[in-house]
Amino acid sequence: MAYAQFNGHAILPGNYAHYFERVTSQFIQFATGGPFTAHFLLPVGVSILIGIYFGQKGLLNESPKNKPFLKKAAVYGLSISLIGALPHALYSNLLIELPPALVGLTFSLHMATGILGGVAYAAIFGLIGPKITKPSGIVWAITSLGKRSLTFFIYNEIMLIVLFSKQTLNLGNQLGMAAGWGLTLCIWLTALGCAAWLESKQKSGPIDHLFRKLVYRKSSPRAS
């Protein structure tokens, strides 16, 4: 796919005469598994499995015996993540040239090692969490955001799509890199403020509340 793209041959036509053609084309891409594999199966599915493993082993339960493992996970995970991201970062910033086939490989390496970076950050929070007995200020706000992670993950994604997508406000092609990062930071800060307000009112995130209600709802009692 990378080879075809860099040689001017689209996998599927990019210019559509009618909306129906666009919908059909996008459905074909979805049905063949491209978006599912790239955006869910690898980054989300693998991360969920790692999270389940951490939960089953109780690796983030503030037990002192977990510290050696968490320290190794933090050091090795961050190191591998940074090294794995380096080739694609150099290519993206036009510092090196790569053949089309290698571009896809460097991006895949960037994504796969980024998962280990996520493990490292989880380990770091597992190490510093027990040391924060009375969170206040920004730590309290971030903790509030973490308690409502599903709600504000979806909020952030929606805001990014609305503001930056070509099909909506298309600010991604109108703003420079610094302005784009600044706007992204503002989106996150609004999420942080909303989460802190919900925490002060002792209210859960609406989507988190709905998800828990669906997961933990009691099944109807069986007939004896």
N, C-alpha and C positions, 0 to 999 in steps of 0.2 A: 504493500500500500504506500509506503514511504517512497519507493522507487517511482511508482506511477505518479504520485503527487509532485515530486521534484522534477519530473520530466514533462509536466503539463498535461497529464492524462488523468482526469478525475475518475475515481472508482465508480461514482454515481454522478449524474449530471448535477452541476451546482446552480444552474440557471433554470428556473421553472416558469413555464408560461401560466400555469394555474396553481391555485392553492392545493387542489387535489393531487397534483403531481408531487408537490413537496411532501404532503402527508404520506403518499405511497412510498416515496423514496426513503423517508425517515423510518417508516415501518419496516421496509426491507432491511435497512441497516440494523434495526433493533432485533428483527427476527433472526438474522444471521449471527447475532451474539456479539457484535463489535462493542457497542456501548456497555452492554452487560459485563463483558469481560474487563474492559478498560476502566470503567467507573464504579463497578460494584464488586465483582468476583475477587479481583486481586486486592485493591486497597481496602474495601469494606469487609468482605467475607473473611479474608485472612486476619484482619485486625480483630474482628469479632471472636474468631477462634482463639487468638492469643489472649484476648481479654477473659474468655471462659477459662482458659488454662490458668491464668493468674488468679482468678476467683476460686477455682477448685483447690489450688495449692495454698491459698491464703497468703499470697506473696505481698499483699499490700495491707495486711491487717495489723501493722505497727509492732509486729513481734521482732525483738532484737536479733533472733536467729536468721532473719531474712536479710539483714543489712549487707553481709558479704555478697550475696547474689545480686541485690539491687545495685550495689556499687559497681560490680562487674558489668551488669546490664547497662548502666548509665554510661560507663566509659566506652565499652565496646560498641554499644548501639549508636552513640553519637559519632564515634570515629568512623564506623562503617557507613553511616548515613552521609557524613560530609564527603568522604572519599567517593562514594557512589554518585553523589550529586555533581561532583566536580566536572566530569567530561561534558555533561549536558549544559552546565552553567557556562563553561568556556565556549561551547558552540553557540548558545543562545546570545551571548554577548559579543559574538563575531570575533572572538580571539583565536579560534581554530576553525578549520574547514574539515568537514567530514563527508564521506560518500553517503548517499541517501539511505542505504541499508543500515549503516552504523548509527544514523540519527535515531531511528526507531529503537535500536538496541540501547543507546545511551539513555533515552527517555525511560525505557523499561527498567534499566538499572537504577535510574534516579528514583522511580516509583517504588521498586522493590526494597531498596535500601532505606527509603524514607519510612517504610513500615518499622524497620528496626530503630529508626530515630524516634518514632512514636513510642516504642517500647522503652527507650532510654528516658524520654520525658516522663512517662508513667513511673519509672523507677526513681527518678529525681524527686517527683512529688511524694512518692512513698517514703523517701528518706527525710524530706524536710517537713512533711505533714505532722509527724508526732512532736516536732519542736515548736509548732505554732499552737499554743494552748488557748489563747484568746485572740482570735483574728479580729482586726479592726481596719478601717480605712479601705485601701485598695484591695488588701487581702480578703477582707470581708465581702467586698463587691464581687471579686472574682470567684469566691466560694459560692456566692449566691447564683452567679452565672452557671457554675458547674452543676449545681443542683437542678438546673433547668436547661441542661445541655441540648436536649432534643428540640425543645421549643426554639431556642435561639440559634441552633445550627440551621434549622429550616428558615428562620427569619433572615439570617445572614445570606443564605443561598438565594432567597427570593429577592432581597435587596440588590445583590450583585447582578442577578439576571436582569432586573428591571432597569438598573442604572447603566450597565455596561454592554448588554447584549445588542447586537445589530438590529434585532427585531423590535426593540423597545427604544430607550433613550439614546443608545449608541454612544455613551460617553467614553467608552473604551477607545474609540478611534478619534476622539476630539480632545482628550486630555493628555498631557505629558505623563511620564512615569511618576514624577514626584507628586503631581496633583492626583493621579490615580491611586497611589498609595495613601495619600492624605484622606481621600474620600473613603477608601476602604477602612482606614482607622476610625473615621467618624462613624461608619456603620457599626463597627465593633463597640465603640464607646456608647452609642445609643442602646445597644443590646445590654451593655454593662449597667447603664443607668436604669433601664426597665427591669432588669433582674434584681438590682438592689431595691427598687421600689416594691416589687413583688415580695421580696424577703421581708421588708419592713412591715408589710401587710399580712405576712404569714400565709401567702398564697403561692401555690405551685404554678409552674408554667402550664398554660392551657393544653398544649399538645402532650406534654409529659403526663398530665393528669388523665387525659383521654387514653394514652397508651397504657398506663398502669391499670386503668379501669378495665380495659380490654384483656390485659394479661392476667390480672389477679381476681377477676370477677368469679364469684362462686358458682360452680355448676349446680344445676337443680338437683335436689336430693333424689337418690334412687328409691324406687318403690321397694318396700321390704317384702 
